[in-house]
């Protein structure tokens, strides 16, 4: 049986954007043994995906993964990350064919070297990463991966999410999620006061219930939003047992998600859920996924998009994006979606 190694991205949202290419690769080589190689923390993103036969953790001790790849006799390695480490791991793992972008001095470690889109001056042009991922599998004969991202949930995570709905008495209500975190850096954060005011508007004007999502490092942020909102209909998962699988299952149940430009934004798109994304320092073009139920909001400021992790100025790109503007986008998406999805569809 032919073995294929797919080195998945290091960022959670990027893993989701790689799913069209991974799914198409599986369709192209249905009999192959497909190994996903990646950082341990992204394993939950792909949990339940029928295209993956094995997830091989690869952290700083990349030689351990290389040894396993040698044992698997891998004929083809697709490298979604642009890191030198991923190419070195595939090379040390004796992967016969190694397909990736020739960046960061790793060209000699690849057998198939692709070039990213650049302008006349050699600078990278902001363009959808999902296209770049698709190009990697098209090199090996895969046709038309498309843009449809796809995720799956495990039964235990769905059960935990149902428990959260029951705990907060969300059954039969419109439930809107707020995702304030961003692993990228503080520059992506929308002000706490803005999130709290939006939560008030959603519950006061629409009668919606609001659930504030968070990761393990963002629990205090979620608690502050709930405290400032001062509404019993605004709750958070800060005191729950947190995991990516749990977050996926929660997002799958939401009527709409309002989020920073971070991983859960792509969870919503992969589950076909309406999502309003708040962009600040990052180019929208990099992460465009063509999700039909998405609205992107971004203020045009002289200093942006800067792509910086921490704002050296006054964070005007996020500060000047006001709750009223975000609420209007929520209203538009919910109205657009009302004819296809009944309110309170997750009653049980």
N, C-alpha and C positions, 0 to 999 in steps of 0.2 A: 504494500500500500504506500502510495506517495505521501510524504509528509511535507506540510507547508507551515512556515512560521510567519505569523503576522505580528510585527512589533507595533503595539498600539500606542497612541499618543500619551503624554504624561499629564495633560490637563483633562479634567472630567468632561467638559463640554466638547473638547476635540475628539474624545473617544466616541461620543454620540455622533459627531459629524463624520466619523469614519465608517459608521455602520452601513451606509449604502454600498461602499466599496467592498466591505467584508462580506456582506450578503451576496453581492454579485460574484465575488471570487468563489464562494461556496457553490453558487449555482453553476459556475463555469467548470468547477472541479468537484463534482458531488461525491466522488469516491475517495477523495484525499483525506488524510488525517490532519486537521487544522489546529495548530497550536497558537494561542494568543499569548504573546510575551509582553509583559508590562509591569509597571510599578504595582506593588500589592494593593494599594488603596484604590486602584481603578477596577479591580476584579468585580466588585459589586455592580458596576455600571453594565457589564456584559452578562451578569448572572441571568440564567434562563434562556439566553440566546441559543437557538438550535444550530447555529452555524459553527459553534466552537466545540471542539472535542476535548480540549485541555487548556487550562490557564496556567502559564508558567511564570511565577513571580521573578522579577529581575530588578534588584535594587542596586546598591553600590557594589555588591559582590557579584559583578557580572560574570565572573569566571564560573560560578555555580550554574548559571543558566546556560553558558556556553558548553559546559560538560554534558548537560542534559540534551542540548541540541545535537551534539555529536552522537550521542547514543540513539537519537531519533532518526539519524541519517536524513537530514532535511535537504530536500532538493531545491526549494524556493523560499526565499525570505523577502517579505514586503516590509519596508521600513517607513512607517508613517512619521515617527519623530525624525527631526533633522540633526539629532545629537551625534557627536563622534562616538559616544559610548555605545549607542545602539548598533552602529555599523561595526564597531570593534567586536561586540558580542556575537553578531552574526558571522563575522569572519573567523573568530576564534572557535565558533561552533561548527565550522566546516559546512556552512550552508552553501550549497553548490552555486546557486544564482541569488544575487543580492541586489534588490531594486530599491533605489532611494534617490533623494535629491542630493546633488553634489554641493554640499555646503560644509562650512566649518572644517575644512581640510580633510575630509573623509573620502574624497573621490576615489583614491586608490584602493579603498576597502570595498568598493562596489563593483559589480559586474555590469549593471545597467544604471547609467548616471543621467538623471533628469536635471534640467535647469529650471529654476523658478522664474516667474514672469517678472521682467525688469524693464525699466525705461531706457532711453538712449544713453543715460548717464550711468547705467549699471545699478540703479537703486531699485529695490523691490517695489512693485506696484501693488497697493492694497487690492486684493482680489479674493473671492471666496475660497476659503481653505477646503471646502467640500469638493471644489473642482480639482484642487491640487491632489487630494487624496484619490479621487477617481482616476486621475492620470496615471497614478502608480500601478493600478491594476489593469488599466487599459494596455499598458506596455506588454503584459503577459497574455494578451488575447481576450480579456474580458470586455464585453460590449455593453454599453448603455447602463452603467450603474445607477443613474438617476440621482435624485435629491431626497428621496423619501427616507428619512431617518426612522429607526425602529428600535424600541426597547421592550423588555419583558420584565415581569415581576414574579417573585416567588410567593408561594402560598402563605408562608410565615409573615412576610412583609405586608401582604394584603390584609391578613388577620390583625396585625398591629395597627394598620391604618384604620380599619373598621373600628377597632377599640377606641381610637382617638376621636372618631366621629361620635361614637356613643358617649364617651366621657364628656365631651363639650356640647352634647345635644345638637349636633349639626344635621341630624336626619331630617330630610324634607326641606332643608333650607338651601338658599344659594350660598355657596362657600367660596370665598376669594382668598387666595394665598398671597402673602407678601414675602419676598425673599430678599433681605437686606444685605446679605454677605457677598464677599468676592475674594477668593484666594489670591487673585492677581495683585491686590494692594489697595490701600485706603483711597486712592484716587477714584476708584469705581463706586465708592459708597455714596448713597443718597442720604441727606441729613435725617437723623432720627426724628426730628420735629416734623419733617415733611411726611415721613412714613406714618407717623401717629395721626397727623391731620388727615391724610388720605384714608386711613382706617376709620376715622370718625365719619367722614363723608360717605363712605361705602355703607356703613351700618345705619347712619341717620337717614340718608336719602333713599337707599335701596332696600333697607331691612336685611342686608346681607350679614352673614357671619364671616369673620376674618380670622385666618390662621397664619401666624407669623412663623415661617420656617427658619431653621438655623442649622449650622454644623456645630461640632463640639467646641470650636473656638469662638462661636458667635452667640452663645447662649445669653450672655449679659446684654448684648445688643438687642436681642429679641425681647428680653424682659423689659428693657427700657422703653421700647416701642409700645408694648402692652400697657405699661404704667402710665405713659404720657397720653395714650388714647383714652383712658378712663371710661371704658365701655365694657360691660360684662360679655358682650358679643365678640370681643376681640381677645383671642387666646394665642398662646405660642406652644411650641413643642420643646421648649428649653428644659423641661423637667422629665422628658421622655428618654428612653433608651435610643440613642441616635445612630443611624447608619445610612449609607447611600441607598440601600435597598428600601428602607423605610421611607426615605424622602421620595424615591421614585413612586412608591405606592400612594403616598399622599398627593403628589402632583397629579397622578392619574385620576384621582377622585375630584379634583377641584373644578369649579365652573370657570375660573380664570386665574391666571398667575400674573402678578406684577413683580418684576425682578430686575436686579442689576444685570449687567452683561456677565453672567456666570453660568456654571454648569446646569442648575435647575431650569434655566431658560430653555435649554435644549431638551431637557426631559419633557417639558410641556409640548414642544414641537413634535417630538417623537411619539407622543401619545395623542397627538391631534388636538391638543387643548389650546384655547385662546390664551395669548400671552402678550403682555405689554412690557417691553424691555427699555430700561433707562440707561442710555449711553452717555458717557462723559468723556474720558480720555482716549477711548479706543475708536478706531475706524469701523464703522458699520460694515463696510465691504468685506473685511476679513472673515466675518462670521455670518454672512448672509446665507440663509438656508432655504429661502423661497417658501417658507411656511405660510399658507394662505390665511391663517387666523392669527397673524402677528402684526403688531404695530410697534415701530421703533421710534423712540423719542430722543432727540439730541439737540441741544442748544448750539447755535453757531457762535463761537467765541473766537477772538483773534489768536488765542494761544493754543487752539486745539484743532483736531484731536492730536494730543501730544504723545500718546502711548507711554506716558510715565506712570510708574506705580504709586508714587506719592506726589501730590501737587505742591510745587514750590511757591505758588502764589496764593490766591484766595478761593480756589476750588469753585470758580464761578460756573463752570460747565454743568455741575450738578446742583449747586446752590440755587441757580436761577431757573432751574426746571421746577415749576411750582406744582403743588398738589392738585390745584384746579385743572391744570392741563392734563395731568395723568388721569384724573377722574373722568375727564371728557373722553379720553382714549378708551378707558374701561367701558364707559357707556356705549361707545360706538361698537366695540367688539361684542359686548353682551347682546346688544340689539341685533347685530348681524348674525349672531349664533342662535338667537332665540327660536328661529323657525326650524332648526334642525335638532336641537337638544332641549328637552323640557326642563324647566327649573326643578332643582332638587332631585336630579336623576339618580343620585346615590342614596336612596332612602334607607337602605339596609346595610 
